[in-house]
Amino acid sequence: QVQLVESGGGLVQAGGSLRLSCAASGRAIRAYAMGWFRQAPGKEREFVAVCNWNGGRTDYANSVKGRFTISRDNAKNTVYLRMNSLKPEDTAVYYCAAVGSGDWTSIYYTPNEYDYWGQGTQVTVSS
């Protein structure tokens, strides 16, 4: 019942920046924890970033901490991922996801805790 659509991916050089957007429709996301995951070919989907219902509580994978920033604008029903100082190992398909149950003030780290997923957007970082 919630549709998520990612955008903003592309090809960038190492050290560059991108901002991904996740637009939600069908329901408001103001009460949902929102996360970003990524998956490279041949690898499992991995956690990248998460924020709780109002963005006041966030966490990041160690590999991106200090470089990536998750934020949300509930009025626009949109979540963002600002990616700075990109590295070739950041290359992956990036997915936006939403938690539709449980404690909506909390944050979540594993894919099976999320109820809704976007189709993903490709990020490629050249060396």
PyMOL commands that set and color helices and strands:
alter all, ss='L'
color gray80, all
select helices_A, chain A and resi 88-90+111-113
alter helices_A, ss='H'
color red, helices_A
select strands_A, chain A and resi 3-7+10-13+18-25+33-39+46-51+58-60+68-73+78-83+92-99+116-117+121-126
alter strands_A, ss='S'
color yellow, strands_A
deselect
rebuild
show_as cartoon
